[in-house]
């Protein structure tokens, strides 16, 4: 009997997503191992039809080798391949940026700035800024797609209980965020993880209009604020789940609760702590990887493309605490 159970264990079907090939470190090095390779890739993704002046739109220019910039033949505006992008004014080689993108996307649970410092051989402050900027790229990229069809939705919080403090939704020191899951044939497809200031009707109305397609069917628990999705033209089904373990065990929300547990385990396991105002970017990092989990190999060129089309984000911008949807 024990032998039969052991054979069954070793003959379980493999999860195709977990066992997909991805992009190996050797393959990455062959593609982006030199500064010239990184430059050419960035140039191709930023100007696929050839150099175009960002100031006047003219399609011809010359290369000034001594300064390392392109000069427009029409308006004489000079620009580099990194100017006007997330790489703007960087002092680090593109090879370091590209390797950082590899480490952030090919690791299931992400990578901390401290680990990036060790892996890339740069200072902690430089690693932190680079990571925050790339997570901002992910955040802005995530906001361009709305969920549609059948959607599961719930309220969630980052942060633990404080000794002697209030418990539950009103507890201090917690960061509230919305988790919404688009499903197809009862399988998870895409998620949205967005911090909110509170779970009020007005806040959820604004979130729904920016994150949900009209005509979607939203299923949530009995929290009254979720009825606000109707303002975005969505149908709403409210299911009372109770509280505690009873709510978690509800089969309708199995996938949602599983992914929520993965989100918290990923953040807690990778990062010791982070400030509440940075929570949108850390949530966006998990969302970015999850929504592209079906094709790990394409995640690198997709992130490079997004970085090349994201405006510069200086240090003072990274300290903002705005909600990004």
C-alpha positions as CSV (number, residue, x, y, z in Angstrom):
1,X,0.0,0.0,0.0
2,X,2.8,2.4,0.9
3,X,4.6,1.5,-2.3
4,X,1.5,2.2,-4.3
5,X,1.0,5.6,-2.7
6,X,4.7,6.5,-3.3
7,X,4.4,5.6,-7.0
8,X,1.3,7.8,-7.3
9,X,3.2,10.7,-5.7
10,X,6.1,10.4,-8.2
11,X,3.8,10.1,-11.2
12,X,1.7,13.2,-10.5
13,X,1.1,15.4,-13.5
14,X,3.5,18.4,-13.7
15,X,2.1,21.9,-13.6
16,X,3.0,23.4,-17.0
17,X,3.3,26.9,-15.6
18,X,5.7,25.9,-12.8
19,X,7.8,23.8,-15.1
20,X,8.0,26.1,-18.1
21,X,11.5,26.8,-19.4
22,X,11.8,30.6,-18.8
23,X,15.0,32.4,-19.6
24,X,18.2,30.8,-18.2
25,X,21.1,33.0,-16.9
26,X,23.3,31.7,-19.8
27,X,20.7,32.7,-22.4
28,X,20.3,36.1,-20.7
29,X,24.1,36.6,-20.8
30,X,24.2,35.7,-24.5
31,X,21.4,38.2,-25.3
32,X,22.4,41.1,-22.9
33,X,25.9,40.4,-21.7
34,X,27.6,43.5,-23.1
35,X,26.8,47.2,-23.0
36,X,26.5,47.3,-26.8
37,X,23.9,44.5,-26.8
38,X,21.9,46.3,-24.2
39,X,22.2,49.6,-26.1
40,X,21.0,48.1,-29.3
41,X,18.1,46.4,-27.7
42,X,17.0,49.6,-26.0
43,X,17.4,51.6,-29.2
44,X,15.3,49.0,-31.2
45,X,12.5,49.0,-28.6
46,X,12.4,52.8,-28.3
47,X,12.8,53.6,-32.0
48,X,11.7,50.5,-34.0
49,X,11.7,52.3,-37.3
50,X,14.9,54.3,-36.7
51,X,15.8,57.4,-34.7
52,X,13.0,59.9,-34.2
53,X,13.5,63.2,-32.6
54,X,11.5,63.4,-29.3
55,X,11.2,67.2,-29.7
56,X,10.1,67.7,-33.2
57,X,9.3,64.2,-34.5
58,X,11.8,64.4,-37.4
59,X,13.0,61.0,-38.5
60,X,16.6,61.6,-39.3
61,X,19.6,62.4,-37.1
62,X,23.3,61.9,-36.7
63,X,25.4,60.2,-34.0
64,X,27.8,62.4,-32.0
65,X,30.4,59.8,-30.9
66,X,32.3,62.2,-28.6
67,X,29.1,63.0,-26.5
68,X,27.3,59.7,-27.0
69,X,24.1,61.4,-28.2
70,X,21.9,61.6,-31.4
71,X,21.4,65.0,-32.9
72,X,18.3,65.8,-35.0
73,X,19.0,67.1,-38.5
74,X,15.9,69.3,-38.3
75,X,16.0,71.1,-34.9
76,X,19.5,70.1,-33.7
77,X,18.0,68.7,-30.5
78,X,20.4,66.2,-28.9
79,X,19.2,63.1,-27.0
80,X,20.6,59.9,-25.8
81,X,18.9,56.5,-25.9
82,X,18.2,56.7,-22.2
83,X,17.0,60.3,-21.9
84,X,13.3,60.7,-21.3
85,X,13.0,57.1,-20.1
86,X,13.2,55.5,-16.7
87,X,17.0,55.2,-17.3
88,X,17.3,59.0,-17.6
89,X,20.6,60.4,-16.2
90,X,21.7,57.0,-14.9
91,X,25.3,56.6,-14.0
92,X,25.1,52.8,-14.0
93,X,25.8,50.7,-17.0
94,X,22.8,49.3,-18.9
95,X,24.1,45.8,-18.2
96,X,23.5,46.4,-14.5
97,X,19.9,47.6,-15.2
98,X,19.2,44.7,-17.5
99,X,20.5,42.2,-14.9
100,X,18.4,43.8,-12.2
101,X,15.3,43.3,-14.5
102,X,16.3,39.7,-14.9
103,X,16.6,39.1,-11.2
104,X,13.3,40.8,-10.4
105,X,11.2,38.9,-13.0
106,X,12.7,35.4,-13.1
107,X,12.4,34.9,-9.3
108,X,9.0,33.9,-8.2
109,X,9.0,35.9,-5.0
110,X,11.1,38.8,-6.2
111,X,14.4,40.1,-4.8
112,X,15.1,42.6,-2.1
113,X,17.3,45.7,-2.6
114,X,19.8,44.3,-0.1
115,X,20.1,41.1,-2.3
116,X,20.4,43.3,-5.4
117,X,23.3,45.2,-3.8
118,X,25.1,41.9,-3.3
119,X,24.3,40.5,-6.7
120,X,25.0,43.6,-8.7
121,X,28.0,44.9,-6.7
122,X,26.5,48.4,-6.2
123,X,25.6,50.4,-3.1
124,X,22.4,49.8,-1.3
125,X,21.0,53.2,-2.1
126,X,21.6,52.7,-5.8
127,X,20.0,49.2,-5.7
128,X,17.0,50.6,-3.8
129,X,16.4,53.5,-6.3
130,X,16.8,51.1,-9.2
131,X,14.3,48.6,-7.8
132,X,11.8,51.4,-7.0
133,X,12.0,52.8,-10.5
134,X,11.5,49.4,-12.1
135,X,8.6,48.6,-9.8
136,X,7.1,52.0,-10.9
137,X,7.4,50.9,-14.5
138,X,5.5,47.7,-13.5
139,X,2.9,49.8,-11.7
140,X,2.2,52.1,-14.6
141,X,2.1,49.2,-17.0
142,X,-0.4,47.3,-14.8
143,X,-2.8,50.2,-14.8
144,X,-3.3,50.1,-18.6
145,X,-5.4,46.9,-18.5
146,X,-8.8,46.5,-16.9
147,X,-10.3,43.3,-15.6
148,X,-13.3,41.9,-17.4
149,X,-15.7,39.0,-17.4
150,X,-16.1,37.0,-14.2
151,X,-14.3,38.7,-11.3
152,X,-13.8,37.8,-7.7
153,X,-13.1,40.6,-5.3
154,X,-12.1,41.1,-1.6
155,X,-10.6,43.5,0.8
156,X,-7.2,42.8,2.3
157,X,-4.5,44.4,4.5
158,X,-0.8,44.5,4.8
159,X,0.7,44.7,8.2
160,X,0.3,42.7,11.4
161,X,-1.6,43.3,14.6
162,X,-0.1,45.6,17.2
163,X,-0.1,44.6,20.8
164,X,-2.9,46.1,22.7
165,X,-4.3,47.8,19.6
166,X,-7.6,47.5,17.8
167,X,-8.2,44.5,15.7
168,X,-9.9,44.1,12.4
169,X,-10.7,46.7,9.7
170,X,-10.1,49.7,11.9
171,X,-6.7,48.5,13.2
172,X,-3.9,51.1,13.0
173,X,-0.7,50.3,11.2
174,X,-2.4,48.4,8.4
175,X,-2.4,49.2,4.7
176,X,-5.7,48.4,3.0
177,X,-5.7,47.2,-0.6
178,X,-8.2,45.6,-3.0
179,X,-7.5,42.2,-4.5
180,X,-9.6,41.4,-7.6
181,X,-9.2,38.2,-9.7
182,X,-10.4,37.7,-13.3
183,X,-11.3,34.1,-13.9
184,X,-12.0,32.0,-17.0
185,X,-13.6,28.5,-16.7
186,X,-12.9,28.7,-12.9
187,X,-9.1,29.3,-13.5
188,X,-7.2,32.4,-12.4
189,X,-6.1,34.6,-15.3
190,X,-5.3,38.2,-14.1
191,X,-5.2,40.0,-10.8
192,X,-5.4,43.6,-9.6
193,X,-3.7,44.6,-6.4
194,X,-4.3,48.2,-5.5
195,X,-3.9,50.1,-2.3
196,X,-6.9,52.2,-1.2
197,X,-7.1,54.9,1.4
198,X,-10.2,53.1,2.9
199,X,-13.0,50.7,2.0
200,X,-15.6,53.4,1.5
201,X,-18.2,53.5,-1.3
202,X,-16.6,56.6,-2.9
203,X,-13.2,55.1,-2.9
204,X,-14.4,51.8,-4.5
205,X,-16.4,53.8,-7.1
206,X,-13.3,55.5,-8.3
207,X,-11.3,52.2,-8.2
208,X,-14.0,50.4,-10.2
209,X,-14.2,53.0,-13.0
210,X,-10.5,52.8,-13.5
211,X,-10.0,49.0,-13.1
212,X,-13.1,47.2,-14.3
213,X,-14.6,46.9,-17.7
214,X,-18.3,47.7,-18.1
215,X,-20.5,44.6,-18.2
216,X,-18.3,42.5,-15.9
217,X,-19.8,40.3,-13.2
218,X,-18.2,40.9,-9.8
219,X,-18.6,38.4,-6.9
220,X,-17.6,39.6,-3.4
221,X,-18.3,39.0,0.2
222,X,-20.9,40.9,2.2
223,X,-18.9,44.1,2.6
224,X,-21.3,46.9,1.6
225,X,-18.6,49.1,-0.2
226,X,-18.3,46.5,-3.0
227,X,-21.8,47.4,-4.3
228,X,-20.1,50.5,-5.7
229,X,-18.9,48.5,-8.7
230,X,-22.4,49.1,-10.1
231,X,-21.2,52.7,-10.8
232,X,-18.8,51.2,-13.4
233,X,-21.6,49.3,-15.1
234,X,-20.8,46.0,-13.5
235,X,-23.2,43.4,-12.0
236,X,-22.6,42.7,-8.4
237,X,-23.2,39.4,-6.5
238,X,-22.8,39.6,-2.7
239,X,-22.1,36.4,-0.8
240,X,-22.1,36.5,3.0
241,X,-19.1,34.4,4.1
242,X,-19.0,35.2,7.8
243,X,-15.7,35.8,9.4
244,X,-12.6,33.9,10.5
245,X,-11.9,30.4,9.1
246,X,-15.4,30.0,7.8
247,X,-14.8,32.9,5.4
248,X,-11.5,31.5,4.2
249,X,-13.0,28.0,3.6
250,X,-15.7,29.2,1.3
251,X,-15.1,27.3,-2.0
252,X,-16.2,30.2,-4.2
253,X,-13.2,32.2,-3.0
254,X,-10.6,29.4,-3.0
255,X,-8.5,30.9,-5.8
256,X,-8.7,34.4,-4.4
257,X,-7.7,33.3,-0.9
258,X,-4.9,31.2,-2.2
259,X,-3.4,34.0,-4.3
260,X,-3.9,36.4,-1.4
261,X,-1.9,34.0,0.8
262,X,0.8,33.9,-1.8
263,X,1.0,37.7,-2.0
264,X,1.5,38.0,1.8
265,X,4.0,35.1,2.0
266,X,6.0,36.6,-1.0
267,X,6.2,40.0,0.6
268,X,6.9,38.8,4.1
269,X,9.5,36.3,2.9
270,X,11.4,38.6,0.6
271,X,11.2,42.0,2.5
272,X,11.7,42.5,6.2
273,X,9.5,45.6,6.0
274,X,8.7,48.6,3.8
275,X,6.9,51.9,4.3
276,X,3.1,52.1,3.7
277,X,3.6,54.8,1.0
278,X,5.7,52.3,-1.1
279,X,3.1,49.5,-0.8
280,X,1.5,50.2,-4.3
281,X,4.8,49.4,-6.0
282,X,5.5,46.2,-4.0
283,X,2.0,45.0,-4.8
284,X,2.5,45.9,-8.5
285,X,5.7,43.8,-8.6
286,X,3.8,40.7,-7.6
287,X,0.9,41.6,-9.9
288,X,3.3,42.1,-12.9
289,X,4.9,38.7,-12.5
290,X,1.6,36.9,-11.8
291,X,-0.2,38.2,-14.8
292,X,2.8,37.2,-17.1
293,X,3.5,33.9,-15.5
294,X,2.4,32.0,-18.7
295,X,5.5,33.2,-20.6
296,X,8.5,33.8,-18.4
297,X,10.9,34.2,-21.4
298,X,9.0,37.2,-22.8
299,X,9.0,39.0,-19.4
300,X,12.4,40.6,-19.9
301,X,11.9,42.2,-23.3
302,X,8.4,43.3,-22.2
303,X,9.8,45.1,-19.2
304,X,12.6,46.7,-21.2
305,X,10.0,48.0,-23.6
306,X,7.9,49.4,-20.8
307,X,11.0,51.0,-19.2
308,X,11.9,52.6,-22.5
309,X,8.4,54.2,-22.7
310,X,8.1,55.3,-19.1
311,X,8.9,58.9,-18.2
312,X,11.8,59.7,-15.8
313,X,11.0,59.2,-12.2
314,X,13.5,61.2,-10.0
315,X,14.1,60.5,-6.4
316,X,11.5,63.0,-5.0
317,X,8.8,61.2,-7.1
318,X,9.6,57.9,-5.4
319,X,8.6,59.3,-2.1
320,X,5.1,60.2,-3.2
321,X,2.2,58.2,-1.6
322,X,-0.4,58.6,-4.4
323,X,-2.7,55.7,-5.3
324,X,-1.9,54.3,-8.8
325,X,-4.6,52.4,-10.6
